[in-house]
């Protein structure tokens, strides 16, 4: 299934509505996750698929700061 920005918005709303639960309803399906990290990984997969379809890279540049 190819995801869209609307799907991502619906996903985010489902997560908000679930209030931290491991089970959410999305696109007419109920999905149960092993843990919150599993749920976050699924969102990352959706973002990656959207970026691939748009021809852009999905990555995050981390910043670091040296403490003295």
C-alpha positions as CSV (number, residue, x, y, z in Angstrom):
1,X,0.0,0.0,0.0
2,X,1.3,3.4,-0.9
3,X,0.8,5.9,2.0
4,X,0.0,9.6,1.6
5,X,0.4,12.6,3.7
6,X,-3.3,12.2,4.6
7,X,-2.5,8.7,5.8
8,X,0.3,10.0,8.0
9,X,-2.0,12.7,9.5
10,X,-4.6,10.0,10.2
11,X,-1.9,7.8,11.8
12,X,-0.8,10.7,14.0
13,X,-4.4,11.4,15.0
14,X,-4.9,7.7,15.8
15,X,-1.8,7.7,18.0
16,X,-3.0,10.9,19.8
17,X,-6.5,9.4,20.3
18,X,-5.0,6.2,21.7
19,X,-3.3,8.1,24.5
20,X,-0.2,5.9,24.7
21,X,-2.1,2.6,24.2
22,X,-0.4,-0.2,22.2
23,X,-3.6,-0.7,20.1
24,X,-4.8,1.9,17.6
25,X,-7.3,2.0,14.8
26,X,-6.0,3.3,11.5
27,X,-7.5,3.1,8.0
28,X,-10.4,0.9,9.2
29,X,-8.0,-1.6,10.8
30,X,-7.1,-2.2,14.5
31,X,-3.4,-2.8,15.0
32,X,-1.7,-4.0,18.2
33,X,1.9,-3.3,18.8
34,X,4.4,-5.1,21.0
35,X,5.6,-1.8,22.5
36,X,5.8,2.0,21.9
37,X,9.1,1.5,20.0
38,X,7.3,-0.8,17.6
39,X,4.6,1.8,17.0
40,X,7.3,4.5,16.4
41,X,9.1,2.2,13.9
42,X,5.8,1.7,11.9
43,X,5.4,5.5,11.7
44,X,9.0,5.8,10.4
45,X,8.2,3.2,7.7
46,X,5.2,5.2,6.7
47,X,7.3,8.4,6.5
48,X,10.0,6.6,4.5
49,X,7.4,5.2,2.0
50,X,5.9,8.7,1.5
51,X,9.4,10.2,0.9
52,X,10.3,7.4,-1.5
53,X,7.1,8.0,-3.5
54,X,7.9,11.7,-3.6
55,X,11.5,11.1,-4.7
56,X,13.0,12.7,-1.6
57,X,15.2,11.2,1.1
58,X,13.8,10.6,4.5
59,X,16.5,11.3,7.0
60,X,17.2,13.4,10.1
61,X,20.4,15.2,10.7
62,X,21.5,14.9,14.3
63,X,23.3,17.8,15.9
64,X,25.9,17.5,18.6
65,X,27.3,19.9,21.0
66,X,30.6,19.7,22.8
67,X,30.2,20.5,26.5
68,X,33.1,22.2,28.2
